[in-house]
Amino acid sequence: MNIEVNLDQATQILSSARPTNLKLGMEVSAEFAENVAQLNEVLQTLDEMAGAETSQSVARLKRMLAGFEPSVTLLGQVKSGKTTLVNAMAGWADLLPSDVNPWTSVVTSLHLTPGSKRFDVAARFSFMTEDEWSRLLTRGGRLGELAGRSGADSELKKIQMQVQGVWEKARQRLGRKFELLLGQEHEYGYFDKNLLERYTCLGDDFDVEKNADEDDGQGKFADITQSADLYLNCPTVPFPICLRDTPGVNDTFMMREQVTIGAIRGSRVCVVVLSANQALTSVDMGLIRMISNLKSREVIFFVNRIDELPDPVSQIPEIEASIRQTLKDHHGPGDAEIIFGSAHWANIVLSGALEDLTESSSKALLEWAKVEMSTIDQEQSSPNIVWEVSGLPELFRCISDRIVEDEGKALLAKVASSATSIASGLQAVNAMTIQSDSSPSSLSMYEVTTQFNALAQKHLAALQEDLDEVILAYHNRADRTHLSFVERATHSLITHLEQNGDTEVWEYDPTGLRMLLRTAYNVFGVRMQAAAKNRYEATVGDLAELYCQAFGDAVHGIQISLPEPPVIPSPVALGQTIALDFHGSWWESWWRRTRGYKAFANRFQKLITAETEDFMHQLKSVQTQEVRKEAVQSLASFLDEQKSILFELGAQTDHSKDMQEMFSGDKMHDQDEVQEMLDSLARFSAAPE
């Protein structure tokens, strides 16, 4: 007799041993996915009705919906179990290697997609560029530059020796391929644990010559790998989502910090993974600096490894109180959500191996389950109960809420508003076709084109001027803040020297500078959005007037929705480490090498100006230009969309049969059908507050 064993194709685990409630916590996301599907159906109907010009606008809206892939960045303490948590969230217990040390600069992005369609590219690994490697080799990265500026020659020498060691090891592993690989990418139609270890995990330092021409050595490419992107199907997610696993925020060359800042900037949700045995302390200042520049809704704390607590019931409230006090003391997001759980429990139940739990872990599980039982259906199977107690469903619930409320609904509103303009234009054409006695357009096609182009050029130029004015005001305020900080710090330094001499090391907290710059940036964001909104409203007003001049009452029903103002990203660059953040040998080295009050003041001003130059550039130039570009692009896309509608309406002065064919194809559409489509779009058009 043959018995068919039902195994999961990805993990080769007996399906009956796995939890059946893996979608728990995804309810809000599932509802959003259903709304996306419904809106996409409306767009498909609109596309079938639209003419050649407007169908291009509809296609763009469909691409916007299809391309929605919100990112969630995970960061935290070393050995907090981030990678183990990522594996559990992906529903694949042994997906990413978690028992070896990852290379310091690798961010691993898991692109989770519902469905079972295979990807042409399942894994993509990007290598450091030649410029990045050169900076690391010649200057020791940011940390080497910082050491050089602060005069910590002994520290700089250590860094240079370590970089030299990395370079020699990479050359031995890769041989003649080393220089050729810089700046390149490797793509694969599959991935497995061995492949990931080859690119993202440091291999053994011994026997590197043997592996020089082999492709299967662990860590073969890890020394130059910059990022890894993995594409996989995940049946539990309702829509595509990207999980970014960062390797930490503290390392010898400060490369982790740079890539982590970049990952956070590209995400709207950040999950900070802490260890229950370590929680959050002042030792984690690099981590605290990063998250203190995020809004509370952008941060979720997941306190992992509660399975290692001897008494989780009594210890967890104490740990939460300690975390909130630390956040309060260091101006962090005090209202952020804090979730307690165990990625180990989640992965054990995913592996179908509950019997492998240790005695201490089982005891902690039973004690914590008693607390959680009030919200858990006790009639469930053991795997389902353990999955809930692990904290993963609650984490998914928080992530789903933030993605849908802060990004998803805004996307639906933006797409639906644009689609409403197109559909209402179609409705106007139908009405004009029916009214055979309608007067012809009062403007010729040439006049319509001329006026629209002038209108578009006028408002695009005015918007850029308005935004540049806001940016200039922000630059001036940020520069004044920066100068004032340097002057206050220098005054404090001189006072210290006068009172204590140069035998006692002086320290100065740069938190005030970060808070003042953050305030200036927040004001910039408010003014930027207000300037964009005002210009958008003026543009819509002029467009409405042009519609009326061209077609009179026939286009009275056309709905022109305002473009969405740009999203202002959080100023995460403020979390970057600078010389004043160090209290130890480096700062003492700078102090001991300086002699004389005047020398102290001059060297300090040069040091702090150079140290803050990078994040000042990020805040003043990089992030402001990104916001400016988004605001201008939003208006430009809106004008292109309106151009297709307006031009099709004005393409024929005899706006009956010819115009109907140009705007909506060969057949006349029932007004009730178009109105039904508008009613459907109205459900999604209200943007969230």
CORLIN-V603582 format. One record per residue. N is the residue number from 1. SS is DSSP state (a for helix, b for strand, c for the rest). PHI is phi in whole degrees, -180 to 180 (none if undefined). D_FIRST is the distance of its C-alpha to the first C-alpha in Angstrom with 1 decimal. Layout:
BEGIN
N/SS/PHI/D_FIRST
N/SS/PHI/D_FIRST
END
This chain:
BEGIN
1/c/none/0.0
2/c/-98/3.8
3/c/-113/6.5
4/c/-84/9.9
5/c/-96/12.7
6/c/-86/16.1
7/b/-110/18.7
8/c/-67/22.4
9/c/-65/23.2
10/c/-81/26.6
11/c/-104/26.0
12/c/56/22.3
13/c/-111/22.2
14/b/-56/19.5
15/a/-60/21.0
16/a/-68/20.6
17/a/-87/22.8
18/c/-92/25.6
19/c/-66/28.4
20/c/-104/28.3
21/c/-112/32.1
22/c/-67/32.9
23/c/-89/35.2
24/c/-63/37.4
25/c/95/41.0
26/c/-99/40.6
27/a/-60/41.8
28/a/-65/45.2
29/a/-65/43.7
30/a/-65/41.3
31/a/-65/44.3
32/a/-63/46.3
33/a/-61/43.5
34/a/-67/43.6
35/a/-65/47.4
36/a/-61/47.1
37/a/-63/44.8
38/a/-66/47.3
39/a/-65/50.2
40/a/-65/48.6
41/a/-65/48.2
42/a/-63/51.9
43/a/-63/52.7
44/a/-65/50.8
45/a/-64/52.8
46/a/-63/55.9
47/a/-63/55.1
48/a/-69/54.8
49/a/-86/58.2
50/c/-74/60.0
51/c/-86/62.1
52/a/-63/61.9
53/a/-67/63.8
54/a/-72/62.2
55/a/-64/58.7
56/a/-66/59.1
57/a/-67/59.8
58/a/-64/56.8
59/a/-61/54.6
60/a/-65/56.0
61/a/-66/55.1
62/a/-65/51.5
63/a/-67/51.3
64/a/-62/52.7
65/a/-66/49.9
66/a/-66/47.2
67/c/-88/48.7
68/c/-71/48.7
69/c/-140/47.0
70/b/-63/48.6
71/b/-108/48.6
72/b/-122/48.2
73/b/-98/49.6
74/b/-106/48.6
75/b/-141/51.2
76/b/160/52.3
77/c/-72/52.8
78/c/-66/51.5
79/c/66/48.5
80/c/-88/48.1
81/c/93/44.5
82/a/-59/45.1
83/a/-65/42.3
84/a/-62/39.8
85/a/-68/40.9
86/a/-59/40.6
87/a/-59/37.0
88/a/-65/36.2
89/a/-66/38.1
90/a/-82/36.1
91/c/77/32.8
92/c/-139/31.9
93/c/-59/32.4
94/c/-114/32.9
95/c/-70/34.5
96/c/-101/38.1
97/c/-63/39.1
98/c/-121/40.7
99/c/-108/41.2
100/c/-133/43.8
101/c/-83/47.2
102/b/-77/47.5
103/c/-68/50.5
104/c/-63/53.3
105/c/-107/53.7
106/c/-90/50.2
107/b/-104/49.2
108/b/-101/45.5
109/b/-105/44.9
110/b/-100/41.5
111/b/-94/41.5
112/b/-91/38.8
113/b/-133/38.0
114/c/-68/35.8
115/c/101/33.4
116/c/-126/31.1
117/c/-68/33.5
118/c/-74/33.8
119/c/-94/37.2
120/c/-65/39.1
121/c/-116/40.5
122/c/-95/38.3
123/b/-147/40.8
124/b/-135/44.5
125/b/-118/46.7
126/b/-107/50.5
127/b/-102/53.0
128/c/-59/56.4
129/c/-81/59.3
130/a/-63/62.1
131/a/-65/64.5
132/a/-64/62.2
133/a/-66/61.7
134/a/-63/65.5
135/a/-63/66.3
136/a/-66/64.1
137/a/-73/65.5
138/a/-89/69.1
139/a/-122/69.5
140/c/74/66.6
141/a/70/65.2
142/a/-63/66.6
143/a/-67/66.8
144/a/-66/68.8
145/a/-64/71.1
146/a/-64/71.5
147/a/-63/72.4
148/a/-64/74.9
149/a/-69/76.6
150/a/-83/76.8
151/c/80/78.3
152/c/-84/75.5
153/a/-63/75.9
154/a/-66/74.0
155/a/-67/70.9
156/a/-63/71.3
157/a/-65/71.3
158/a/-61/68.1
159/a/-63/66.4
160/a/-62/67.7
161/a/-68/66.4
162/a/-67/62.9
163/a/-63/62.8
164/a/-61/64.0
165/a/-64/61.2
166/a/-62/58.6
167/a/-62/60.3
168/a/-64/60.3
169/a/-65/56.6
170/a/-64/55.7
171/a/-64/57.7
172/a/-67/56.1
173/a/-72/52.6
174/a/-101/53.2
175/a/60/56.0
176/a/-69/57.7
177/a/-78/55.2
178/a/-53/56.6
179/a/-65/59.4
180/a/-67/57.5
181/a/-80/54.7
182/c/-59/57.0
183/c/81/56.8
184/c/-98/53.7
185/b/-133/50.2
186/b/-117/46.8
187/b/-122/44.0
188/b/-137/40.2
189/c/-87/37.4
190/c/-151/35.2
191/c/-155/35.7
192/c/-145/34.1
193/a/-63/35.4
194/a/-64/36.9
195/a/-64/38.8
196/a/-64/40.2
197/a/-66/41.4
198/a/-65/43.1
199/a/-104/45.2
200/a/-118/45.6
201/b/-121/45.5
202/c/-68/48.2
203/c/-85/47.1
204/c/-69/48.6
205/c/-78/52.2
206/c/-88/51.9
207/c/61/51.1
208/c/-70/51.8
209/c/-67/53.2
210/c/-63/50.0
211/c/-89/48.3
212/c/-58/51.1
213/c/-113/49.5
214/c/-107/45.8
215/c/-104/43.9
216/c/-113/41.3
217/c/-78/43.6
218/c/-62/43.4
219/c/74/46.4
220/c/-56/47.6
221/c/-106/49.0
222/c/-62/49.3
223/c/-65/53.0
224/c/-117/53.8
225/b/-73/51.0
226/b/-102/52.5
227/b/-154/49.6
228/b/-131/45.9
229/b/-120/44.3
230/b/-117/40.6
231/b/-118/39.0
232/b/-147/35.6
233/b/-83/33.7
234/c/-136/33.6
235/c/-67/31.9
236/c/-88/34.1
237/c/-86/37.5
238/c/-77/39.0
239/c/-148/41.3
240/c/-58/42.0
241/b/-147/43.4
242/b/-116/44.5
243/b/-102/44.2
244/b/-108/46.8
245/b/-94/46.2
246/c/-95/49.6
247/c/-84/50.1
248/c/125/52.9
249/c/-124/56.6
250/c/-129/58.3
251/c/-156/58.5
252/c/-62/61.1
253/c/-103/62.0
254/c/62/61.5
255/a/-80/59.0
256/a/-58/56.4
257/a/-59/59.0
258/a/-66/59.8
259/a/-72/56.3
260/a/-69/55.4
261/a/-59/58.5
262/a/-63/57.4
263/a/-67/53.9
264/a/-65/55.4
265/a/-62/57.9
266/c/-89/55.0
267/c/-125/53.3
268/c/-104/54.2
269/b/-130/52.1
270/b/-126/52.2
271/b/-102/49.9
272/b/-94/51.7
273/b/-96/49.2
274/b/-116/50.9
275/b/-93/49.8
276/c/-61/50.2
277/c/-80/51.7
278/c/-122/54.3
279/c/52/54.6
280/c/-131/57.5
281/c/-127/60.7
282/a/-66/63.8
283/a/-66/62.2
284/a/-88/60.1
285/a/-62/63.2
286/a/-61/61.8
287/a/-67/58.9
288/a/-64/61.3
289/a/-60/63.6
290/a/-67/60.9
291/a/-75/59.6
292/c/-69/63.1
293/c/-97/63.8
294/c/-107/60.9
295/c/-76/61.1
296/a/-58/59.3
297/a/-72/56.8
298/a/-88/55.9
299/b/-122/54.8
300/b/-128/51.9
301/b/-95/51.7
302/b/-115/48.3
303/b/-86/48.9
304/b/-89/45.9
305/c/65/44.7
306/a/-70/45.5
307/a/-66/42.6
308/a/-94/45.2
309/c/-81/47.8
310/c/-70/48.5
311/c/-141/49.7
312/a/-60/48.6
313/a/-62/49.9
314/a/-89/53.5
315/a/-79/53.4
316/a/-61/52.1
317/a/-59/55.2
318/a/-67/57.4
319/a/-64/55.7
320/a/-63/56.0
321/a/-62/59.7
322/a/-66/60.2
323/a/-63/58.6
324/a/-66/60.8
325/a/-67/63.9
326/a/-63/63.3
327/a/-63/62.8
328/a/-65/66.0
329/a/-65/68.0
330/c/-114/67.0
331/c/60/67.2
332/c/-87/63.5
333/c/-73/61.6
334/c/-63/62.0
335/c/-94/60.2
336/c/-65/57.0
337/b/-71/53.7
338/b/-121/52.4
339/b/-119/48.7
340/b/-108/47.2
341/c/-172/43.7
342/c/-143/41.3
343/a/-66/39.5
344/a/-64/37.8
345/a/-60/36.2
346/a/-62/35.2
347/a/-72/33.5
348/a/-62/31.8
349/a/-74/30.2
350/a/-65/29.4
351/c/-80/27.6
352/c/67/25.5
353/c/-131/27.2
354/a/-60/29.4
355/a/-68/29.0
356/a/-86/30.9
357/c/-63/34.1
358/c/-71/37.0
359/a/-63/38.8
360/a/-68/41.8
361/a/-68/39.9
362/a/-64/37.9
363/a/-64/41.3
364/a/-62/42.9
365/a/-62/39.9
366/a/-65/40.2
367/a/-67/44.0
368/a/-72/44.0
369/a/-63/41.4
370/a/-61/43.7
371/a/-70/46.4
372/a/-83/44.1
373/a/-60/42.4
374/a/-65/45.2
375/a/-112/43.9
376/c/-117/40.2
377/c/-72/37.9
378/c/-74/36.9
379/c/-85/34.0
380/c/-72/32.1
381/c/-73/29.2
382/a/-59/30.4
383/a/-58/29.6
384/a/-66/31.6
385/a/-67/34.5
386/a/-63/34.7
387/a/-61/34.7
388/a/-68/37.7
389/a/-66/39.5
390/c/-65/39.2
391/c/92/41.9
392/a/-64/40.1
393/a/-59/40.1
394/a/-66/43.8
395/a/-64/44.5
396/a/-62/42.7
397/a/-64/44.8
398/a/-67/48.0
399/a/-63/47.2
400/a/-60/46.2
401/a/-59/49.4
402/a/-70/51.6
403/a/-64/50.0
404/a/-71/50.2
405/a/-71/53.6
406/a/-95/55.4
407/a/-123/53.9
408/a/-62/51.6
409/a/-65/54.0
410/a/-64/56.8
411/a/-64/54.8
412/a/-59/54.0
413/a/-64/57.7
414/a/-65/58.9
415/a/-67/56.6
416/a/-65/57.3
417/a/-64/61.1
418/a/-65/61.2
419/a/-65/59.2
420/a/-63/61.6
421/a/-60/64.5
422/a/-67/62.9
423/a/-66/61.9
424/a/-69/65.3
425/a/-65/66.9
426/a/-62/64.9
427/a/-64/66.1
428/a/-65/69.7
429/a/-64/69.4
430/a/-60/68.1
431/a/-64/71.1
432/a/-68/73.5
433/a/-71/72.2
434/a/-67/72.6
435/c/-82/76.2
436/c/-65/77.8
437/c/-95/81.2
438/c/-63/80.3
439/c/-72/82.8
440/c/-67/81.8
441/c/-57/81.0
442/c/-79/84.2
443/c/-122/83.1
444/c/-77/82.4
445/a/-60/79.3
446/a/-62/81.4
447/a/-66/82.7
448/a/-60/79.3
449/a/-62/78.0
450/a/-63/81.1
451/a/-67/81.0
452/a/-66/77.3
453/a/-61/77.6
454/a/-66/80.6
455/a/-62/78.8
456/a/-63/75.7
457/a/-63/77.8
458/a/-61/80.0
459/a/-77/77.3
460/a/-65/75.2
461/a/-66/78.3
462/a/-66/79.3
463/a/-62/75.9
464/a/-64/76.0
465/a/-66/79.5
466/a/-61/78.5
467/a/-68/75.6
468/a/-62/77.7
469/a/-66/80.2
470/a/-65/77.7
471/a/-64/76.3
472/a/-62/79.9
473/a/-64/80.6
474/a/-67/77.5
475/a/-57/78.4
476/a/-63/81.8
477/a/-68/80.5
478/a/-63/77.9
479/a/-65/80.6
480/a/-64/82.9
481/a/-62/80.3
482/a/-64/79.5
483/a/-64/83.2
484/a/-63/83.9
485/a/-63/81.1
486/a/-60/82.5
487/a/-67/86.0
488/a/-64/84.9
489/a/-64/82.9
490/a/-65/85.8
491/a/-61/88.3
492/a/-63/86.0
493/a/-63/86.0
494/a/-62/89.8
495/a/-60/90.2
496/a/-61/87.9
497/a/-64/89.9
498/a/-68/93.2
499/a/-89/92.1
500/a/-121/90.0
501/c/74/90.9
502/c/-103/88.3
503/c/-86/87.2
504/c/-99/84.7
505/c/-68/81.7
506/c/-93/81.6
507/c/-129/78.4
508/c/-143/78.0
509/c/-87/75.1
510/c/-84/74.2
511/a/-58/72.3
512/a/-60/75.4
513/a/-62/75.3
514/a/-63/71.7
515/a/-66/72.3
516/a/-67/75.4
517/a/-67/73.7
518/a/-65/70.7
519/a/-63/73.2
520/a/-61/74.9
521/a/-67/71.6
522/a/-64/70.6
523/a/-63/74.0
524/a/-57/73.4
525/a/-61/70.1
526/a/-63/71.7
527/a/-69/74.5
528/a/-65/72.3
529/a/-66/70.2
530/a/-65/73.4
531/a/-63/75.1
532/a/-65/72.1
533/a/-63/71.8
534/a/-61/75.6
535/a/-70/75.5
536/a/-62/72.4
537/a/-64/74.3
538/a/-64/77.4
539/a/-64/75.4
540/a/-63/73.8
541/a/-61/77.2
542/a/-68/78.7
543/a/-65/75.7
544/a/-60/76.1
545/a/-65/79.8
546/a/-66/79.0
547/a/-58/76.6
548/a/-66/79.4
549/a/-63/82.0
550/a/-79/79.9
551/a/-132/78.5
552/a/63/80.2
553/a/-68/78.7
554/a/-63/76.0
555/a/-109/73.9
556/c/-60/74.7
557/c/-85/71.1
558/c/-66/69.7
559/c/-102/68.1
560/c/-110/68.7
561/c/-89/66.7
562/c/-68/67.9
563/c/-63/66.0
564/c/-80/64.3
565/c/-61/66.4
566/c/-67/64.9
567/c/-78/62.6
568/c/-95/64.5
569/c/-69/62.2
570/c/-67/62.7
571/c/-81/65.1
572/a/-66/62.6
573/a/-62/64.8
574/a/-65/67.0
575/a/-79/64.5
576/c/-62/65.2
577/c/-72/66.6
578/c/-127/70.3
579/a/-58/72.7
580/a/-67/73.9
581/a/-77/70.3
582/c/-89/70.5
583/c/-128/72.2
584/c/171/72.4
585/a/-62/73.3
586/a/-66/73.5
587/a/-66/75.8
588/a/-65/77.9
589/a/-63/78.2
590/a/-61/79.5
591/a/-66/81.9
592/a/-67/83.2
593/a/-84/83.9
594/c/-99/86.1
595/c/-133/89.7
596/c/93/92.3
597/a/-58/91.9
598/a/-65/92.4
599/a/-63/89.8
600/a/-57/87.3
601/a/-63/87.8
602/a/-64/87.7
603/a/-68/84.7
604/a/-64/82.8
605/a/-61/83.5
606/a/-67/82.3
607/a/-64/79.2
608/a/-70/78.1
609/a/-65/78.9
610/a/-68/76.9
611/a/-68/74.0
612/a/-92/73.8
613/a/-60/74.4
614/a/-67/70.7
615/a/-74/69.5
616/a/-65/72.8
617/a/-65/71.9
618/a/-60/68.4
619/a/-73/69.8
620/a/-83/72.9
621/a/-114/71.6
622/a/-65/67.9
623/a/-70/66.7
624/a/-66/69.8
625/a/-70/69.3
626/a/-65/65.7
627/a/-65/66.7
628/a/-60/69.6
629/a/-61/67.3
630/a/-65/64.9
631/a/-64/67.7
632/a/-68/69.3
633/a/-65/66.0
634/a/-62/65.3
635/a/-69/68.6
636/a/-64/68.3
637/a/-65/64.9
638/a/-61/66.3
639/a/-67/69.3
640/a/-62/67.2
641/a/-65/65.2
642/a/-68/68.5
643/a/-63/70.0
644/a/-65/67.3
645/a/-69/67.9
646/a/-64/71.7
647/a/-70/72.0
648/a/-71/69.9
649/a/-67/72.0
650/c/-99/75.2
651/c/-66/74.2
652/c/-129/76.0
653/c/-71/79.2
654/c/-89/78.4
655/c/-92/75.5
656/c/-114/74.0
657/a/-66/71.8
658/a/-62/72.0
659/a/-68/71.2
660/a/-60/68.3
661/a/-68/66.8
662/a/-70/67.3
663/a/-83/65.8
664/a/-131/63.0
665/c/88/62.3
666/c/-90/63.1
667/c/-119/62.5
668/c/-84/64.2
669/c/-101/62.0
670/c/-66/62.4
671/a/-62/64.2
672/a/-64/61.9
673/a/-66/58.9
674/a/-68/60.6
675/a/-63/61.7
676/a/-62/58.1
677/a/-66/57.1
678/a/-63/60.0
679/a/-64/58.9
680/a/-66/55.4
681/a/-67/56.9
682/a/-61/59.2
683/c/-63/56.3
684/c/-105/55.8
685/c/-78/59.3
686/c/-81/60.6
687/c/-71/60.3
688/c/-68/59.6
689/c/-69/62.6
END
